[in-house]
Amino acid sequence: MHSDLFLVLLYFFFFFEIHTIFLHCGITMLGMIWVRACSALVGFRAPTCVRSLHSFPGITVAQIDEEVAKLLALKAQLGDDGKTQFVLKTPKGTRDYNPKQMAIREKVFNTIIRCFKRHGAETIDTPVFELKETLTGKYGEDSKLIYDLKDQGGELLSLRYDLTVPFARYLAMNKITNIKRYHIAKVYRRDNPAMTRGRYREFYQCDFDIAGQYDAMIPDAECLKIVHEILNELDLGDFRIKVNDRRILDGMFAVCGVPDDKFRTICSTVDKLDKMSWEDVKKEMVNEKGLSEEAADQIGEYVSMQGGMDLAERLLQDHKMSQSKQACAGLSDIKLLFKYLQLFHVTDKVVFDLSLARGLDYYTGVIYEAVLTQAKESVSVGSVAGGGRYDGLVGMFDPKGRRVPCVGVSIGIERIFSIMEQKASPEKVRTTEVQIMVASAQKNLLEERLQLISELWNAGIKAEVMYKKNPKLLSQLQYCEEAGIPLVAILGEQELKDGVVKLRVVATREEVDISRADLISEIKRRTEA
Amino acid sequence: MHSDLFLVLLYFFFFFEIHTIFLHCGITMLGMIWVRACSALVGFRAPTCVRSLHSFPGITVAQIDEEVAKLLALKAQLGDDGKTQFVLKTPKGTRDYNPKQMAIREKVFNTIIRCFKRHGAETIDTPVFELKETLTGKYGEDSKLIYDLKDQGGELLSLRYDLTVPFARYLAMNKITNIKRYHIAKVYRRDNPAMTRGRYREFYQCDFDIAGQYDAMIPDAECLKIVHEILNELDLGDFRIKVNDRRILDGMFAVCGVPDDKFRTICSTVDKLDKMSWEDVKKEMVNEKGLSEEAADQIGEYVSMQGGMDLAERLLQDHKMSQSKQACAGLSDIKLLFKYLQLFHVTDKVVFDLSLARGLDYYTGVIYEAVLTQAKESVSVGSVAGGGRYDGLVGMFDPKGRRVPCVGVSIGIERIFSIMEQKASPEKVRTTEVQIMVASAQKNLLEERLQLISELWNAGIKAEVMYKKNPKLLSQLQYCEEAGIPLVAILGEQELKDGVVKLRVVATREEVDISRADLISEIKRRTEA
């Protein structure tokens, strides 16, 4: 009998073009589900559906009125004529890059890629989406931020959340046990965007990872050396690289009395120490996560500790910490790491910090995070690089569980862009590399201009011509000034007769006739300096 | 009373972990909808739900048995222990790129980008997904191939289908009326993949477009010049660039008696002439699209025509074609285009071909497509570049409908990769640029190796070291041969004492002692030649 209600609702749905309305309110799925629910019902129990629309036992006229009112309200939002108001924007949390931003981005990428290549890394690429199950169970509490694709028939897919899980999938799938690779690509997180601080839902990651069974801490130290090189070269101001170890954290949790099954969730809470005060972190541990006050206080003591190799040595002697084998293994590795970092001359920027947790589930050993210490523009951009060791992830993908130890680092490129953009003075950023404009002072010389520019292009010269039959010389020169084009090749009747081109230097307005035969070498000579 | 059936089904759902089962059969949505339908029912009419599970009027035990049997069959597919069989693969129609493929890809991209920059193009980037409504109504019959994202609350999103529509959206949104830009990025189509022929669901597009109100055919001619330059430089063998004009097609349809509302669908059919015989195309027009046999035959005559400027001139005199103003406008522009192409010396590769249609809805003027004419490896790769003029697209996004005329070209990079991959001999492709390996012949020199390589990195030398405390010299040298590293810096007790490094040329096995002070300049001298 209640299928009648559905029929009534269906009636309203179509009357008010409910599908369109829902579409624009972002709740189509709801509409779809209702409609499908109805058809499912109708299909499944067709015999009982043949009832009069005039009897609705179980629902009231008031309920229907209410539904109708809601739908009319939705309709009203669409405007008088019911026409859709077209929204001209990029999706929430995303942005376009204009040519000036791209020029800055290209510069930053080149610096980073140069560093990765200097360290002998190859590069790979993976699809932007993975099978949904590939990503399942890899990100802990952050899994809710994964973008799923709509099921349009076929496989269930999700947009990649980082480049690390696809990398591990790639290694397992291709049975690769040794590789040093970088991967620069976009990843997707349905997070609350904070775009002014460079936090987007679509953003680039620049990852460098070393996979393979090697002697302890050598590849790990190289990752930190890479962070140090990149942040130095990008000249973003002073920075610190915090290091810690998952085994130290887990050992600390154990000796502080955290139950085994709460390690990960307590670790997530500790991870918030860079954004929250200890008081609030403690409150979350005790009130939300159900940790004892005593355990929380003991954790509080440890996570306030910072130092270098000396702190690792001291904690190895700590009566409580030294009870954990795990913690001791982590502390010994931190000591070794600092030894190698000394050889690389980077210990001035590195600090062993027990409050560093990093939220992701897959880390198994050393972890690190770089932060800028000169808060420019009063806005903190948070961490600009981070990573660690994840020895178990590849094994999660291997049918036989074979382990491929990995360590890597991810450069937080979007935050770096935000800073670089603020630093760059927009008028000074050139967005093209054009060397010369082919211009004319007189009318009816389009064909001659096209012929000349074709010669220049064929000789590898970067050149532009205005797409007008008869452009004014002034507008051609103005274009050069705006675009930063250094040279102009001016054609006129006289020049054509003499077999020359008038070469003009935009900055000095100096002009000189150059024979057509010498033009290309002259342009190269003047612009390659 | 029928809610009872749902409760029973719900019971089975949970008993058999139906969600997991459905997940792996790719029909989760169905499961979700059923469950939600049930909860909707339960929520809405709670009072009527309080019934005994033992009475099911309206359904039979046979129906339940049938459902149970289906579920058990699904369960059986998951294996004996009910554990999920993990699938290690990339999504259908996608692939990873390994380092060798990436090295080839980088080379191809560099050639293409060099060409775009030579022509003065800036670059932009847009998000990988757009609001669904941004893509709606732009792709004609191909719209069904768009990937939608799941509605997870918020905006309805779709993966971009090409780079042209996002470009038009970008121009309208930023009120840009003049720009010459290239954009290299991945696009997504839920097509039937033909991966051996380089056809994927995720693939790169390399687009170059010129937006702005200019004199006729000048930017259009530059686009064809660019295709010519790129295909020449990539050295893929001989090629042809077919050109036509949407106005000529539409005029031809009109004078052949195609009804106005069938222009687009008939155009899609004509577009298949590169894959289907005329007979099959005609059959589709007449049988599926309802065109008269007479009209189809008249079209058949025109679409068999190929030529150059002469053909355009002849058709301007054609008694039927000349009746269409549109066709005449298109034919005059083709004539002008050929005039400019002669100045660029590229007419040898360009052919005016009336069978070229191109499926996309947004083209308004000249269209073109490049095909390789030397079918290598007996497999046809189809078109390797295509594009055209789309003067109306930006206006579709502008609230006031302001038009920004555009013309552009897209390089079919995946097909080009397929050919380049077949051409490249894999052993010759270097995947890194490493200049030198820091090695040692004796034990216990890890620290000295790390110190030296750090110096090299800081001097900008691309260098590697093995991540072992005591690697064998032989394995270090073997690594160099495999990776194509030309030099080795060998450290030993004696060299350390003498303040030198033994520099070994891998290819010749020649060794020479170089003082530490001269090492960096010596490496640069030997590798920058």
Interface residues (C-beta under 8 A of the other chain):
Chain A: H2 S3 L5 L23 G26 I27 T28 M29 I33 W34 R36 A37 A40 L41 F44 R45 P47 T48 G58 I59 T84 F86 V87 L88 K89 T90 P91 K92 T94 R95 D96 Y97 N98 P99 M102 R105 E106 K117 R118 H119 G120 A121 E122 T123 I124 D125 T126 P127 V128 F129 E130 L131 K132 E133 Y147 D148 L149 K150 D151 Q152 G153 G154 E155 L156 L157 L159 R169 Y170 A172 M173 N174 I179 R181 K186 Y188 R190 E202 I210 G212 Y214 D215 I218 P219 A221 E222 K225 E229 Y340 L343 F344 H345 F397 P399 T431 T432 E433 V434 L446 E447 L450 Q451 S454 W457 N458 G460 I461 K462 A463 E464 Y467 K468 K469 A483
Chain B: H2 S3 L5 L23 H24 G26 I27 T28 M29 M32 I33 W34 R36 A37 A40 L41 F44 R45 P47 T48 G58 I59 T84 F86 V87 L88 K89 T90 P91 K92 T94 R95 D96 Y97 N98 P99 M102 R105 E106 K117 R118 H119 G120 A121 E122 T123 I124 D125 T126 P127 V128 F129 E130 L131 E133 Y147 D148 L149 K150 D151 Q152 G153 G154 E155 L156 L157 L159 R169 Y170 A172 M173 N174 I179 R181 K186 Y188 R190 E202 I210 G212 Y214 D215 I218 P219 A221 E222 K225 E229 Y340 L343 F344 H345 F397 P399 T431 T432 E433 V434 L446 E447 L450 Q451 S454 W457 N458 G460 I461 K462 A463 E464 Y467 K468 K469 A483
